[in-house]
Amino acid sequence: MANLQFQALRKSFGDSEILHGIDLEIQDGEFIVFVGPSGCGKSTLLRCIAGLEEITSGELSIGGQKVNDVPPSKRGIAMVFQSYALYPHMTVAENMAFGLKLAGHSKTEIASAVNRAAEILQIESLLDRRPKALSGGQRQRVAIGRAIVRKPGVFLFDEPLSNLDAGLRVQMRVELARLHKDLATTMVYVTHDQVEAMTLAHRIVVLNQGRIEQVGSPLELYHHPANRFVAGFIGSPKMNFLPCHLVAAKEGGATVRLEDGTLLTAGADARGLAEGTPLTLGIRPERLLAETTGGEGTARTTVVVAEHLGDTVFLYVQAPGGTGQLTVKAQPENPLRTGDETHLRFPAKHCLLFGPDDQTLPRLL
Protein backbone atom coordinates (compact mmCIF):
# COMPACT_ATOMS: atom_id res chain seq x y z
CA MET A 1 0.00 0.00 0.00
CA ALA A 2 1.08 3.59 -0.51
CA ASN A 3 -0.05 7.18 -0.26
CA LEU A 4 0.17 9.69 -3.10
CA GLN A 5 1.03 13.36 -2.97
CA PHE A 6 0.71 15.98 -5.73
CA GLN A 7 2.44 19.32 -5.36
CA ALA A 8 1.69 22.04 -7.96
CA LEU A 9 1.52 19.35 -10.65
CA ARG A 10 1.12 20.70 -14.17
CA LYS A 11 0.80 18.99 -17.52
CA SER A 12 0.96 20.67 -20.91
CA PHE A 13 0.80 19.45 -24.48
CA GLY A 14 2.73 22.07 -26.40
CA ASP A 15 1.19 25.45 -25.59
CA SER A 16 -1.99 23.88 -24.22
CA GLU A 17 -1.95 23.44 -20.43
CA ILE A 18 -4.23 20.58 -19.34
CA LEU A 19 -3.54 20.43 -15.58
CA HIS A 20 -3.12 23.73 -13.78
CA GLY A 21 -1.18 23.11 -10.58
CA ILE A 22 -2.81 20.14 -8.82
CA ASP A 23 -2.29 19.96 -5.05
CA LEU A 24 -3.70 16.82 -3.45
CA GLU A 25 -2.85 14.08 -0.95
CA ILE A 26 -4.34 10.59 -1.19
CA GLN A 27 -4.11 8.55 1.99
CA ASP A 28 -2.75 5.02 2.22
CA GLY A 29 -5.60 2.55 1.61
CA GLU A 30 -8.05 5.21 0.43
CA PHE A 31 -10.52 4.74 -2.43
CA ILE A 32 -10.55 8.08 -4.22
CA VAL A 33 -12.46 8.94 -7.38
CA PHE A 34 -11.68 11.63 -9.96
CA VAL A 35 -14.84 12.95 -11.65
CA GLY A 36 -15.60 15.73 -14.05
CA PRO A 37 -16.89 16.41 -17.56
CA SER A 38 -15.10 15.27 -20.69
CA GLY A 39 -11.84 17.14 -21.14
CA CYS A 40 -11.48 18.17 -17.48
CA GLY A 41 -8.09 16.40 -17.13
CA LYS A 42 -9.06 13.42 -14.95
CA SER A 43 -7.62 10.73 -17.26
CA THR A 44 -4.51 12.84 -17.91
CA LEU A 45 -3.95 13.07 -14.15
CA LEU A 46 -4.33 9.29 -13.82
CA ARG A 47 -1.85 8.73 -16.64
CA CYS A 48 0.63 11.05 -14.89
CA ILE A 49 0.37 8.81 -11.81
CA ALA A 50 0.96 5.75 -13.97
CA GLY A 51 3.95 7.31 -15.68
CA LEU A 52 2.28 7.14 -19.10
CA GLU A 53 2.43 10.93 -19.37
CA GLU A 54 5.47 13.04 -18.49
CA ILE A 55 4.84 15.67 -15.82
CA THR A 56 5.57 19.17 -17.12
CA SER A 57 6.27 20.68 -13.69
CA GLY A 58 5.53 20.07 -10.04
CA GLU A 59 6.07 16.90 -8.06
CA LEU A 60 4.38 13.53 -7.66
CA SER A 61 5.29 11.21 -4.78
CA ILE A 62 4.15 7.62 -4.22
CA GLY A 63 4.86 6.10 -0.83
CA GLY A 64 7.00 9.08 0.08
CA GLN A 65 9.25 8.70 -2.99
CA LYS A 66 9.35 11.28 -5.76
CA VAL A 67 8.50 9.42 -8.97
CA ASN A 68 8.56 12.13 -11.67
CA ASP A 69 11.38 10.34 -13.48
CA VAL A 70 10.66 6.78 -12.33
CA PRO A 71 9.50 4.44 -15.13
CA PRO A 72 5.98 2.97 -14.86
CA SER A 73 7.23 -0.55 -14.09
CA LYS A 74 9.07 0.72 -11.00
CA ARG A 75 6.25 2.77 -9.45
CA GLY A 76 4.43 -0.07 -7.69
CA ILE A 77 1.18 0.61 -9.53
CA ALA A 78 -1.19 -1.49 -11.63
CA MET A 79 -3.68 -0.02 -14.09
CA VAL A 80 -7.06 -1.31 -15.30
CA PHE A 81 -8.17 0.33 -18.54
CA GLN A 82 -11.56 0.96 -20.11
CA SER A 83 -10.57 -1.58 -22.74
CA TYR A 84 -9.98 -5.04 -21.29
CA ALA A 85 -6.86 -5.49 -23.49
CA LEU A 86 -6.78 -9.27 -23.06
CA TYR A 87 -4.68 -11.50 -25.32
CA PRO A 88 -7.24 -13.49 -27.35
CA HIS A 89 -4.96 -16.53 -27.86
CA MET A 90 -4.26 -16.92 -24.12
CA THR A 91 -6.44 -18.48 -21.45
CA VAL A 92 -7.68 -16.47 -18.48
CA ALA A 93 -4.90 -17.93 -16.32
CA GLU A 94 -2.26 -17.10 -18.94
CA ASN A 95 -3.54 -13.54 -19.33
CA MET A 96 -3.39 -13.00 -15.58
CA ALA A 97 0.06 -14.57 -15.31
CA PHE A 98 1.66 -12.80 -18.28
CA GLY A 99 3.11 -9.84 -16.40
CA LEU A 100 4.59 -12.02 -13.67
CA LYS A 101 6.09 -14.32 -16.30
CA LEU A 102 7.82 -11.39 -18.01
CA ALA A 103 9.14 -10.27 -14.62
CA GLY A 104 10.82 -13.65 -14.15
CA HIS A 105 8.75 -15.07 -11.29
CA SER A 106 8.78 -18.82 -10.73
CA LYS A 107 5.94 -21.06 -11.90
CA THR A 108 5.01 -21.75 -8.28
CA GLU A 109 4.79 -18.04 -7.43
CA ILE A 110 2.76 -17.34 -10.55
CA ALA A 111 0.32 -20.18 -9.93
CA SER A 112 -0.18 -19.08 -6.33
CA ALA A 113 -0.80 -15.44 -7.30
CA VAL A 114 -3.21 -16.37 -10.10
CA ASN A 115 -5.20 -18.76 -7.92
CA ARG A 116 -5.44 -16.16 -5.12
CA ALA A 117 -6.67 -13.47 -7.52
CA ALA A 118 -9.16 -15.88 -9.12
CA GLU A 119 -10.52 -16.75 -5.69
CA ILE A 120 -10.92 -13.09 -4.73
CA LEU A 121 -12.75 -12.34 -8.00
CA GLN A 122 -14.71 -15.63 -7.98
CA ILE A 123 -13.50 -16.68 -11.43
CA GLU A 124 -11.81 -19.97 -10.52
CA SER A 125 -14.03 -21.85 -12.99
CA LEU A 126 -12.96 -19.57 -15.86
CA LEU A 127 -9.19 -20.04 -15.72
CA ASP A 128 -9.05 -22.40 -18.72
CA ARG A 129 -11.30 -20.28 -20.96
CA ARG A 130 -10.20 -17.80 -23.60
CA PRO A 131 -11.53 -14.21 -23.71
CA LYS A 132 -13.98 -14.89 -26.57
CA ALA A 133 -15.84 -17.32 -24.29
CA LEU A 134 -16.35 -14.69 -21.56
CA SER A 135 -19.01 -12.06 -20.98
CA GLY A 136 -18.09 -8.41 -20.64
CA GLY A 137 -18.25 -8.57 -16.86
CA GLN A 138 -16.06 -11.66 -16.78
CA ARG A 139 -13.48 -10.03 -19.05
CA GLN A 140 -13.34 -7.03 -16.76
CA ARG A 141 -12.76 -9.32 -13.77
CA VAL A 142 -9.85 -10.92 -15.65
CA ALA A 143 -8.39 -7.47 -16.36
CA ILE A 144 -8.68 -6.64 -12.65
CA GLY A 145 -7.17 -10.01 -11.76
CA ARG A 146 -4.17 -9.26 -13.98
CA ALA A 147 -3.62 -6.17 -11.82
CA ILE A 148 -4.15 -8.00 -8.51
CA VAL A 149 -1.47 -10.63 -9.16
CA ARG A 150 1.18 -7.90 -9.25
CA LYS A 151 0.36 -6.93 -5.63
CA PRO A 152 0.71 -3.20 -6.37
CA GLY A 153 0.76 -0.45 -3.81
CA VAL A 154 -1.73 1.54 -5.87
CA PHE A 155 -4.51 0.42 -8.23
CA LEU A 156 -5.47 2.81 -11.03
CA PHE A 157 -8.85 2.41 -12.77
CA ASP A 158 -9.60 4.37 -15.96
CA GLU A 159 -13.38 4.20 -16.49
CA PRO A 160 -13.35 0.38 -16.17
CA LEU A 161 -17.15 -0.07 -16.26
CA SER A 162 -18.10 2.18 -19.16
CA ASN A 163 -18.23 -0.72 -21.67
CA LEU A 164 -20.68 -2.73 -19.56
CA ASP A 165 -24.47 -2.61 -19.69
CA ALA A 166 -26.42 -1.01 -16.84
CA GLY A 167 -27.06 -4.21 -14.89
CA LEU A 168 -23.43 -5.32 -15.04
CA ARG A 169 -22.22 -1.88 -13.98
CA VAL A 170 -24.25 -2.13 -10.79
CA GLN A 171 -22.91 -5.62 -10.11
CA MET A 172 -19.31 -4.60 -10.78
CA ARG A 173 -19.63 -1.54 -8.52
CA VAL A 174 -20.56 -3.85 -5.67
CA GLU A 175 -17.68 -6.17 -6.50
CA LEU A 176 -15.15 -3.31 -6.68
CA ALA A 177 -16.28 -2.06 -3.27
CA ARG A 178 -15.87 -5.56 -1.86
CA LEU A 179 -12.49 -5.92 -3.55
CA HIS A 180 -11.22 -2.73 -1.93
CA LYS A 181 -12.39 -3.93 1.47
CA ASP A 182 -10.64 -7.28 0.99
CA LEU A 183 -7.35 -5.86 -0.34
CA ALA A 184 -7.26 -2.62 1.72
CA THR A 185 -5.09 -1.11 -1.02
CA THR A 186 -5.00 2.47 -2.31
CA MET A 187 -7.31 2.80 -5.31
CA VAL A 188 -7.61 5.76 -7.68
CA TYR A 189 -10.63 5.58 -9.95
CA VAL A 190 -11.55 7.81 -12.90
CA THR A 191 -15.13 8.08 -14.13
CA HIS A 192 -17.53 10.53 -15.76
CA ASP A 193 -20.39 8.75 -13.96
CA GLN A 194 -21.13 10.57 -10.70
CA VAL A 195 -23.26 7.59 -9.50
CA GLU A 196 -20.12 5.42 -9.54
CA ALA A 197 -18.29 8.16 -7.67
CA MET A 198 -20.99 8.48 -5.01
CA THR A 199 -21.23 4.73 -4.38
CA LEU A 200 -17.53 3.80 -4.43
CA ALA A 201 -15.47 6.69 -3.10
CA HIS A 202 -14.15 7.52 0.33
CA ARG A 203 -13.48 10.94 -1.17
CA ILE A 204 -14.32 12.49 -4.52
CA VAL A 205 -12.10 14.91 -6.41
CA VAL A 206 -14.20 17.10 -8.73
CA LEU A 207 -12.16 18.42 -11.65
CA ASN A 208 -13.08 21.16 -14.09
CA GLN A 209 -10.85 22.47 -16.87
CA GLY A 210 -7.72 21.05 -15.26
CA ARG A 211 -8.38 22.44 -11.77
CA ILE A 212 -9.75 20.90 -8.59
CA GLU A 213 -13.12 22.42 -7.71
CA GLN A 214 -13.66 20.50 -4.46
CA VAL A 215 -12.45 17.44 -2.56
CA GLY A 216 -14.63 15.70 0.00
CA SER A 217 -16.77 12.71 0.93
CA PRO A 218 -19.72 11.92 -1.37
CA LEU A 219 -22.28 13.25 1.12
CA GLU A 220 -20.20 16.34 1.84
CA LEU A 221 -20.15 17.24 -1.84
CA TYR A 222 -23.84 16.43 -2.21
CA HIS A 223 -25.07 18.47 0.75
CA HIS A 224 -22.36 21.15 0.93
CA PRO A 225 -21.06 21.87 -2.60
CA ALA A 226 -18.44 24.61 -2.73
CA ASN A 227 -19.86 26.20 -5.86
CA ARG A 228 -22.48 25.94 -8.55
CA PHE A 229 -20.36 23.68 -10.74
CA VAL A 230 -20.02 21.01 -8.04
CA ALA A 231 -23.69 21.38 -7.06
CA GLY A 232 -24.75 20.79 -10.67
CA PHE A 233 -22.36 17.94 -11.35
CA ILE A 234 -22.97 15.84 -8.22
CA GLY A 235 -26.45 14.38 -7.94
CA SER A 236 -28.90 12.61 -10.26
CA PRO A 237 -31.22 14.13 -11.33
CA LYS A 238 -29.20 17.33 -11.26
CA MET A 239 -29.85 20.22 -8.90
CA ASN A 240 -32.39 22.80 -10.06
CA PHE A 241 -31.11 26.36 -10.56
CA LEU A 242 -33.19 29.53 -10.75
CA PRO A 243 -31.98 33.13 -11.26
CA CYS A 244 -33.10 35.50 -8.53
CA HIS A 245 -32.24 38.83 -6.88
CA LEU A 246 -31.52 39.59 -3.25
CA VAL A 247 -34.32 41.47 -1.49
CA ALA A 248 -33.13 41.36 2.12
CA ALA A 249 -30.41 39.62 4.11
CA LYS A 250 -30.98 38.92 7.80
CA GLU A 251 -29.52 36.75 10.54
CA GLY A 252 -32.13 34.05 9.91
CA GLY A 253 -31.73 33.85 6.14
CA ALA A 254 -31.99 35.70 2.85
CA THR A 255 -35.14 36.79 1.05
CA VAL A 256 -34.89 36.58 -2.73
CA ARG A 257 -37.22 37.35 -5.63
CA LEU A 258 -37.62 34.93 -8.53
CA GLU A 259 -38.16 36.17 -12.09
CA ASP A 260 -41.95 35.78 -11.74
CA GLY A 261 -41.92 37.96 -8.62
CA THR A 262 -42.27 35.15 -6.09
CA LEU A 263 -40.55 35.94 -2.78
CA LEU A 264 -38.67 33.05 -1.14
CA THR A 265 -36.52 32.61 1.93
CA ALA A 266 -33.27 30.66 1.70
CA GLY A 267 -31.25 29.51 4.66
CA ALA A 268 -28.10 31.26 3.49
CA ASP A 269 -26.01 34.15 4.78
CA ALA A 270 -26.11 36.99 2.22
CA ARG A 271 -25.48 39.82 4.68
CA GLY A 272 -22.32 40.93 2.88
CA LEU A 273 -24.18 41.57 -0.38
CA ALA A 274 -26.15 44.61 -1.50
CA GLU A 275 -29.88 44.59 -2.11
CA GLY A 276 -30.61 43.73 -5.74
CA THR A 277 -27.50 41.57 -6.17
CA PRO A 278 -28.15 38.87 -8.81
CA LEU A 279 -27.94 35.39 -7.27
CA THR A 280 -28.75 31.81 -8.21
CA LEU A 281 -31.01 29.66 -6.08
CA GLY A 282 -30.34 25.93 -6.06
CA ILE A 283 -32.53 23.11 -4.76
CA ARG A 284 -32.36 19.33 -5.19
CA PRO A 285 -35.26 17.64 -7.06
CA GLU A 286 -36.18 15.57 -3.99
CA ARG A 287 -36.43 18.74 -1.86
CA LEU A 288 -38.59 20.75 -4.27
CA LEU A 289 -42.28 20.20 -3.50
CA ALA A 290 -45.04 20.20 -6.12
CA GLU A 291 -48.46 20.83 -4.54
CA THR A 292 -51.97 21.04 -5.93
CA THR A 293 -52.83 24.16 -3.90
CA GLY A 294 -50.80 27.33 -3.49
CA GLY A 295 -50.01 29.70 -0.70
CA GLU A 296 -47.44 32.21 0.49
CA GLY A 297 -43.96 31.39 -0.69
CA THR A 298 -45.07 29.13 -3.56
CA ALA A 299 -44.59 29.65 -7.29
CA ARG A 300 -47.37 28.82 -9.74
CA THR A 301 -46.42 26.81 -12.82
CA THR A 302 -47.41 23.89 -15.07
CA VAL A 303 -46.36 20.23 -15.29
CA VAL A 304 -44.75 19.73 -18.71
CA VAL A 305 -44.22 15.97 -18.35
CA ALA A 306 -45.03 13.55 -15.53
CA GLU A 307 -43.07 10.29 -15.41
CA HIS A 308 -44.66 7.69 -13.11
CA LEU A 309 -42.04 5.01 -12.46
CA GLY A 310 -43.84 3.00 -9.79
CA ASP A 311 -41.66 3.76 -6.77
CA THR A 312 -41.28 7.44 -7.61
CA VAL A 313 -42.60 10.20 -9.88
CA PHE A 314 -40.50 12.69 -11.82
CA LEU A 315 -42.34 15.90 -12.61
CA TYR A 316 -40.77 18.21 -15.17
CA VAL A 317 -42.30 21.63 -14.64
CA GLN A 318 -41.99 25.00 -16.33
CA ALA A 319 -39.52 27.25 -14.51
CA PRO A 320 -41.43 30.11 -12.83
CA GLY A 321 -41.23 33.32 -14.83
CA GLY A 322 -38.67 32.11 -17.32
CA THR A 323 -37.59 29.52 -19.85
CA GLY A 324 -36.36 26.06 -19.05
CA GLN A 325 -37.60 23.35 -16.75
CA LEU A 326 -37.24 22.22 -13.16
CA THR A 327 -37.28 18.62 -11.95
CA VAL A 328 -39.34 17.46 -8.98
CA LYS A 329 -38.77 13.99 -7.53
CA ALA A 330 -42.10 13.20 -5.87
CA GLN A 331 -43.70 10.33 -4.00
CA PRO A 332 -45.59 7.71 -6.08
CA GLU A 333 -48.95 8.82 -4.70
CA ASN A 334 -48.51 12.36 -6.07
CA PRO A 335 -51.68 12.97 -8.16
CA LEU A 336 -50.24 15.47 -10.66
CA ARG A 337 -50.26 14.60 -14.35
CA THR A 338 -48.91 16.12 -17.55
CA GLY A 339 -50.55 19.48 -18.18
CA ASP A 340 -51.74 20.02 -14.60
CA GLU A 341 -51.25 23.33 -12.83
CA THR A 342 -49.02 23.04 -9.76
CA HIS A 343 -47.54 25.20 -7.04
CA LEU A 344 -43.88 24.78 -6.15
CA ARG A 345 -42.73 25.12 -2.57
CA PHE A 346 -39.06 25.79 -1.74
CA PRO A 347 -38.24 24.79 1.89
CA ALA A 348 -35.78 27.41 3.18
CA LYS A 349 -33.42 24.91 4.83
CA HIS A 350 -32.95 23.06 1.53
CA CYS A 351 -32.31 26.14 -0.64
CA LEU A 352 -28.74 27.05 -1.54
CA LEU A 353 -27.71 30.46 -2.81
CA PHE A 354 -24.80 31.03 -5.17
CA GLY A 355 -23.22 34.46 -5.43
CA PRO A 356 -22.32 36.38 -8.61
CA ASP A 357 -19.03 34.45 -8.62
CA ASP A 358 -20.96 31.11 -8.46
CA GLN A 359 -19.52 30.34 -5.01
CA THR A 360 -21.95 28.91 -2.44
CA LEU A 361 -23.05 31.38 0.22
CA PRO A 362 -22.63 30.13 3.83
CA ARG A 363 -25.60 28.12 5.10
CA LEU A 364 -27.53 29.18 8.20
CA LEU A 365 -30.15 26.42 8.57
Sequence and secondary structure as in RCSB ss.txt:
>XXXX:A:sequence
MANLQFQALRKSFGDSEILHGIDLEIQDGEFIVFVGPSGCGKSTLLRCIAGLEEITSGELSIGGQKVNDVPPSKR
GIAMVFQSYALYPHMTVAENMAFGLKLAGHSKTEIASAVNRAAEILQIESLLDRRPKALSGGQRQRVAIGRAIVR
KPGVFLFDEPLSNLDAGLRVQMRVELARLHKDLATTMVYVTHDQVEAMTLAHRIVVLNQGRIEQVGSPLELYHHP
ANRFVAGFIGSPKMNFLPCHLVAAKEGGATVRLEDGTLLTAGADARGLAEGTPLTLGIRPERLLAETTGGEGTAR
TTVVVAEHLGDTVFLYVQAPGGTGQLTVKAQPENPLRTGDETHLRFPAKHCLLFGPDDQTLPRLL
>XXXX:A:secstr
   EEEEEEEEEETTEEEEEEEEEEE TT EEEEE STTSSHHHHHHHHHTSS  SEEEEEETTEE TTS GGGT
TEEEE SS    TTS HHHHHHHHHHHTT  HHHHHHHHHHHHHHHT GGGTT  GGGS HHHHHHHHHHHHHTT
  SEEEEESTTTTS HHHHHHHHHHHHHHHHHH  EEEEEES HHHHHHH SEEEEEETTEEEEEE HHHHHHS 
SBHHHHHHSSSS  EEEEEEEEEEETTEEEEEETTS EEEESB  TTS TT EEEEEE TTT EEESS  TTEEE
EEEEEEEE SS EEEEEE TTSSSEEEEEE TT    TT EEEEE  GGG EEE TTSBB  B  
